[in-house]
Amino acid sequence: METWLLALSASLTVLVLAIYGRRVYIAVRRWQRKQARLDAINQEYENLRSVRKDAVYHHGWAQSRGEFREAKDHEAHVVDIDRKLGILREQYKAVEDGRLDDFSGVIIAEGSKEK
């Protein structure tokens, strides 16, 4: 084979590898970011589930002792945690479906507390 033909085929091979290699790299980075977002949401979700479990336990304990005001406070805390868990579930589904590409962390909007 002639050298110009070898050089042409080598340069075309490098060009094709550069184009598709970049696409593969971008796809892998996008997948890694998505997994990191899902992991962050899942970690926050599991933390809140643990806190909820403790609040439910303390609610029952306060009721058994006859401390109904404290039990009511624990119940309100459980309701607030349930709301946050719902928000996290929706965020997880949105990231999983690719609807939150600009999402960088766990977002839980605090509502106004009425007393």
N, CA, C and O of each residue as an XYZ file, in Angstrom:
460
protein
N       0.827     -1.184      0.000
C       0.000      0.000      0.000
C       0.868      1.242      0.000
O       2.002      1.245      0.477
N       0.315      2.254     -0.531
C       1.069      3.497     -0.578
C       0.943      4.230      0.749
O      -0.034      4.063      1.479
N       1.943      5.041      1.047
C       1.968      5.751      2.325
C       0.839      6.774      2.446
O       0.304      6.974      3.537
N       0.472      7.419      1.348
C      -0.602      8.407      1.442
C      -1.924      7.736      1.778
O      -2.763      8.324      2.460
N      -2.121      6.491      1.298
C      -3.344      5.758      1.600
C      -3.373      5.347      3.073
O      -4.420      5.402      3.718
N      -2.223      4.935      3.597
C      -2.125      4.595      5.019
C      -2.369      5.827      5.894
O      -3.069      5.750      6.903
N      -1.792      6.949      5.504
C      -1.973      8.183      6.270
C      -3.438      8.622      6.245
O      -3.978      9.061      7.260
N      -4.073      8.501      5.084
C      -5.480      8.875      4.963
C      -6.363      7.977      5.827
O      -7.240      8.466      6.539
N      -6.132      6.676      5.764
C      -6.956      5.764      6.564
C      -6.706      5.969      8.063
O      -7.636      5.868      8.863
N      -5.463      6.257      8.443
C      -5.157      6.511      9.854
C      -5.831      7.791     10.329
O      -6.392      7.830     11.424
N      -5.779      8.831      9.517
C      -6.396     10.097      9.932
C      -7.918      9.981      9.986
O      -8.549     10.570     10.864
N      -8.514      9.232      9.061
C      -9.959      9.017      9.113
C     -10.353      8.206     10.347
O     -11.378      8.473     10.974
N      -9.537      7.223     10.684
C      -9.797      6.424     11.881
C      -9.723      7.285     13.131
O     -10.578      7.175     14.010
N      -8.717      8.136     13.220
C      -8.570      9.028     14.374
C      -9.756      9.987     14.450
O     -10.276     10.244     15.536
N     -10.178     10.509     13.319
C     -11.307     11.435     13.285
C     -12.592     10.756     13.764
O     -13.324     11.315     14.581
N     -12.861      9.564     13.261
C     -14.064      8.828     13.666
C     -14.008      8.500     15.154
O     -15.006      8.651     15.859
N     -12.847      8.051     15.640
C     -12.704      7.748     17.065
C     -12.881      8.998     17.922
O     -13.467      8.924     19.003
N     -12.393     10.124     17.464
C     -12.534     11.369     18.226
C     -14.000     11.780     18.329
O     -14.461     12.186     19.396
N     -14.724     11.674     17.230
C     -16.134     12.077     17.235
C     -16.954     11.150     18.122
O     -17.675     11.613     19.006
N     -16.851      9.846     17.894
C     -17.657      8.913     18.671
C     -17.143      8.761     20.098
O     -17.926      8.512     21.015
N     -15.854      8.907     20.290
C     -15.295      8.855     21.643
C     -15.833      9.987     22.496
O     -16.139      9.794     23.672
N     -15.948     11.162     21.909
C     -16.497     12.318     22.629
C     -17.961     12.074     22.986
O     -18.391     12.397     24.093
N     -18.719     11.512     22.063
C     -20.130     11.215     22.333
C     -20.271     10.201     23.461
O     -21.130     10.345     24.331
N     -19.433      9.186     23.441
C     -19.463      8.180     24.508
C     -19.092      8.825     25.838
O     -19.726      8.559     26.859
N     -18.063      9.674     25.826
C     -17.635     10.354     27.048
C     -18.766     11.220     27.615
O     -19.011     11.203     28.821
N     -19.446     11.967     26.762
C     -20.546     12.826     27.206
C     -21.685     11.982     27.778
O     -22.265     12.333     28.806
N     -22.002     10.876     27.116
C     -23.077     10.010     27.601
C     -22.728      9.402     28.956
O     -23.585      9.313     29.835
N     -21.484      8.986     29.129
C     -21.058      8.401     30.405
C     -21.103      9.449     31.510
O     -21.567      9.158     32.613
N     -20.629     10.662     31.237
C     -20.656     11.737     32.243
C     -22.096     12.084     32.623
O     -22.381     12.307     33.800
N     -23.002     12.132     31.655
C     -24.412     12.419     31.934
C     -25.000     11.332     32.834
O     -25.723     11.631     33.784
N     -24.689     10.076     32.534
C     -25.180      8.956     33.337
C     -24.618      9.034     34.761
O     -25.342      8.781     35.723
N     -23.329      9.383     34.903
C     -22.724      9.504     36.232
C     -23.378     10.620     37.040
O     -23.631     10.448     38.232
N     -23.656     11.760     36.410
C     -24.328     12.863     37.112
C     -25.725     12.448     37.563
O     -26.154     12.769     38.671
N     -26.422     11.736     36.694
C     -27.766     11.272     37.037
C     -27.711     10.331     38.231
O     -28.522     10.448     39.150
N     -26.763      9.399     38.228
C     -26.640      8.466     39.346
C     -26.270      9.187     40.639
O     -26.761      8.826     41.708
N     -25.414     10.200     40.553
C     -25.042     10.971     41.745
C     -26.263     11.705     42.302
O     -26.448     11.763     43.518
N     -27.092     12.263     41.427
C     -28.313     12.943     41.871
C     -29.260     11.962     42.544
O     -29.812     12.251     43.606
N     -29.446     10.802     41.926
C     -30.333      9.796     42.508
C     -29.807      9.318     43.856
O     -30.588      9.103     44.783
N     -28.495      9.148     43.973
C     -27.905      8.732     45.249
C     -28.122      9.783     46.333
O     -28.414      9.440     47.478
N     -27.979     11.066     45.977
C     -28.178     12.143     46.961
C     -29.628     12.174     47.440
O     -29.889     12.326     48.634
N     -30.558     12.030     46.516
C     -31.973     12.022     46.890
C     -32.273     10.808     47.755
O     -32.972     10.918     48.762
N     -31.752      9.659     47.371
C     -32.004      8.433     48.122
C     -31.429      8.524     49.534
O     -32.060      8.071     50.489
N     -30.253      9.098     49.671
C     -29.646      9.232     50.995
C     -30.503     10.138     51.889
O     -30.742      9.815     53.053
N     -30.957     11.254     51.352
C     -31.818     12.156     52.128
C     -33.134     11.468     52.473
O     -33.655     11.639     53.576
N     -33.673     10.694     51.538
C     -34.919      9.966     51.765
C     -34.754      8.973     52.911
O     -35.609      8.891     53.793
N     -33.660      8.222     52.896
C     -33.423      7.235     53.958
C     -33.206      7.911     55.307
O     -33.646      7.392     56.334
N     -32.535      9.060     55.319
C     -32.360      9.802     56.571
C     -33.716     10.238     57.130
O     -33.974     10.100     58.325
N     -34.571     10.761     56.263
C     -35.892     11.189     56.712
C     -36.742     10.011     57.176
O     -37.507     10.142     58.131
N     -36.619      8.874     56.520
C     -37.368      7.689     56.964
C     -36.946      7.274     58.363
O     -37.778      6.879     59.180
N     -35.653      7.363     58.635
C     -35.151      7.026     59.965
C     -35.688      8.005     61.011
O     -36.103      7.595     62.095
N     -35.680      9.291     60.684
C     -36.207     10.309     61.598
C     -37.701     10.087     61.814
O     -38.201     10.242     62.928
N     -38.414      9.724     60.746
C     -39.853      9.470     60.860
C     -40.121      8.286     61.782
O     -41.032      8.325     62.609
N     -39.333      7.250     61.636
C     -39.503      6.066     62.487
C     -39.341      6.445     63.961
O     -40.119      6.010     64.809
N     -38.330      7.255     64.256
C     -38.117      7.705     65.635
C     -39.281      8.569     66.120
O     -39.722      8.432     67.262
N     -39.781      9.457     65.257
C     -40.887     10.335     65.650
C     -42.156      9.534     65.925
O     -42.894      9.844     66.860
N     -42.413      8.511     65.119
C     -43.581      7.658     65.346
C     -43.432      6.917     66.676
O     -44.395      6.794     67.433
N     -42.238      6.431     66.954
C     -41.981      5.744     68.225
C     -42.241      6.687     69.399
O     -42.911      6.310     70.360
N     -41.714      7.907     69.325
C     -41.885      8.872     70.412
C     -43.345      9.321     70.538
O     -43.809      9.624     71.637
N     -44.064      9.364     69.419
C     -45.494      9.692     69.459
C     -46.240      8.645     70.279
O     -47.024      8.984     71.166
N     -45.995      7.388     69.982
C     -46.653      6.315     70.731
C     -46.260      6.312     72.198
O     -47.085      6.063     73.077
N     -45.000      6.589     72.447
C     -44.504      6.618     73.821
C     -45.162      7.754     74.604
O     -45.567      7.564     75.751
N     -45.271      8.931     73.991
C     -45.898     10.076     74.656
C     -47.379      9.800     74.922
O     -47.896     10.165     75.977
N     -48.057      9.162     73.978
C     -49.469      8.834     74.190
C     -49.635      7.838     75.324
O     -50.559      7.962     76.128
N     -48.752      6.854     75.396
C     -48.873      5.852     76.459
C     -48.621      6.463     77.835
O     -49.118      5.952     78.839
N     -47.857      7.547     77.891
C     -47.593      8.225     79.166
C     -48.659      9.266     79.475
O     -48.653      9.852     80.558
N     -49.571      9.504     78.542
C     -50.621     10.484     78.759
C     -50.205     11.905     78.441
O     -50.905     12.844     78.821
N     -49.096     12.092     77.762
C     -48.622     13.429     77.389
C     -49.123     13.740     75.972
O     -48.393     13.615     74.988
N     -50.377     14.143     75.910
C     -51.035     14.284     74.618
C     -50.537     15.486     73.820
O     -50.541     15.455     72.590
N     -50.113     16.532     74.499
C     -49.578     17.693     73.770
C     -48.265     17.314     73.075
O     -48.042     17.661     71.916
N     -47.415     16.608     73.794
C     -46.156     16.148     73.195
C     -46.440     15.174     72.048
O     -45.768     15.210     71.017
N     -47.437     14.308     72.233
C     -47.816     13.361     71.179
C     -48.300     14.113     69.940
O     -47.995     13.726     68.812
N     -49.059     15.193     70.161
C     -49.549     15.993     69.034
C     -48.382     16.633     68.283
O     -48.388     16.690     67.054
N     -47.382     17.116     69.023
C     -46.196     17.697     68.386
C     -45.453     16.656     67.552
O     -45.003     16.946     66.443
N     -45.327     15.447     68.091
C     -44.662     14.374     67.337
C     -45.465     14.008     66.092
O     -44.899     13.737     65.033
N     -46.785     14.003     66.232
C     -47.629     13.692     65.081
C     -47.476     14.753     63.989
O     -47.425     14.423     62.804
N     -47.403     16.017     64.384
C     -47.193     17.095     63.411
C     -45.837     16.934     62.724
O     -45.701     17.203     61.530
N     -44.843     16.497     63.483
C     -43.515     16.266     62.912
C     -43.572     15.139     61.879
O     -42.953     15.234     60.820
N     -44.307     14.083     62.187
C     -44.450     12.959     61.254
C     -45.143     13.415     59.973
O     -44.744     13.017     58.878
N     -46.171     14.242     60.100
C     -46.886     14.750     58.922
C     -45.948     15.592     58.059
O     -45.966     15.486     56.833
N     -45.129     16.428     58.700
C     -44.161     17.250     57.966
C     -43.133     16.371     57.248
O     -42.768     16.639     56.103
N     -42.677     15.337     57.922
C     -41.712     14.415     57.302
C     -42.357     13.694     56.122
O     -41.716     13.504     55.087
N     -43.617     13.292     56.268
C     -44.320     12.634     55.158
C     -44.399     13.547     53.935
O     -44.252     13.092     52.800
N     -44.632     14.839     54.178
C     -44.678     15.805     53.069
C     -43.322     15.872     52.371
O     -43.247     15.870     51.142
N     -42.257     15.932     53.161
C     -40.906     15.995     52.588
C     -40.565     14.710     51.838
O     -39.920     14.751     50.790
N     -40.998     13.574     52.373
C     -40.753     12.302     51.685
C     -41.469     12.270     50.334
O     -40.931     11.752     49.355
N     -42.672     12.820     50.282
C     -43.405     12.895     49.014
C     -42.677     13.751     47.989
O     -42.606     13.402     46.811
N     -42.138     14.877     48.448
C     -41.375     15.752     47.552
C     -40.146     15.021     47.025
O     -39.834     15.091     45.837
N     -39.453     14.322     47.918
C     -38.257     13.580     47.491
C     -38.608     12.476     46.500
O     -37.867     12.241     45.545
N     -39.745     11.791     46.722
C     -40.183     10.752     45.785
C     -40.405     11.340     44.397
O     -39.999     10.752     43.394
N     -41.050     12.502     44.344
C     -41.301     13.147     43.051
C     -40.001     13.597     42.393
O     -39.846     13.470     41.178
N     -39.069     14.120     43.184
C     -37.773     14.523     42.627
C     -37.033     13.310     42.073
O     -36.434     13.383     41.000
N     -37.073     12.201     42.795
C     -36.388     10.989     42.349
C     -36.958     10.534     41.003
O     -36.213     10.219     40.076
N     -38.292     10.506     40.912
C     -38.925     10.090     39.656
C     -38.578     11.050     38.519
O     -38.358     10.625     37.385
N     -38.531     12.346     38.830
C     -38.216     13.342     37.803
C     -36.791     13.162     37.297
O     -36.554     13.213     36.090
N     -35.846     12.953     38.198
C     -34.452     12.744     37.779
C     -34.339     11.434     37.014
O     -33.634     11.354     36.009
N     -35.030     10.418     37.487
C     -34.989      9.110     36.822
C     -35.536      9.199     35.395
O     -35.035      8.537     34.486
N     -36.568     10.024     35.211
C     -37.164     10.202     33.883
C     -36.418     11.223     33.032
O     -36.749     11.416     31.862
N     -35.408     11.879     33.614
C     -34.627     12.857     32.870
C     -35.266     14.230     32.798
O     -34.892     15.041     31.950
N     -36.227     14.508     33.676
C     -36.910     15.800     33.642
C     -36.178     16.885     34.421
O     -36.492     18.064     34.255
N     -35.218     16.533     35.261
C     -34.498     17.528     36.057
C     -33.018     17.491     35.721
O     -32.206     17.068     36.543
N     -32.658     17.930     34.520
C     -31.257     17.913     34.108
C     -30.426     18.954     34.840
O     -29.231     18.748     35.057
N     -31.038     20.069     35.224
C     -30.296     21.133     35.902
C     -30.280     20.955     37.408
O     -29.790     21.821     38.133
N     -30.804     19.857     37.877
C     -30.896     19.583     39.303
C     -29.521     19.259     39.855
O     -28.819     18.413     39.300
N     -29.119     19.917     40.942
C     -27.776     19.690     41.474
C     -27.768     19.163     42.895
O     -26.709     18.774     43.387
N     -28.895     19.135     43.568
C     -28.922     18.658     44.943
C     -30.341     18.332     45.358
O     -31.268     18.377     44.549
N     -30.495     18.012     46.599
C     -31.808     17.691     47.133
C     -32.501     18.997     47.491
O     -31.955     19.818     48.227
N     -33.705     19.182     46.966
C     -34.440     20.424     47.193
C     -35.744     20.098     47.910
O     -36.597     19.382     47.385
N     -35.879     20.631     49.110
C     -37.133     20.496     49.844
C     -37.540     21.896     50.265
O     -36.897     22.511     51.116
N     -38.606     22.392     49.669
C     -39.070     23.745     49.997
C     -39.777     23.708     51.341
O     -40.663     22.884     51.567
N     -39.383     24.593     52.215
C     -40.009     24.685     53.527
C     -41.277     25.510     53.400
O     -41.239     26.644     52.922
N     -42.395     24.949     53.824
C     -43.650     25.680     53.809
C     -43.785     26.516     55.067
O     -43.009     26.373     56.011
N     -44.770     27.382     55.067
C     -44.987     28.193     56.260
C     -45.574     27.322     57.357
O     -46.455     26.499     57.104
N     -45.092     27.502     58.556
C     -45.573     26.721     59.692
C     -46.669     27.518     60.384
O     -46.452     28.640     60.840
N     -47.841     26.921     60.450
C     -48.966     27.582     61.097
C     -49.132     27.012     62.488
O     -49.150     25.795     62.673
N     -49.253     27.888     63.462
C     -49.449     27.430     64.844
C     -50.565     28.191     65.474
O     -50.891     27.957     66.638
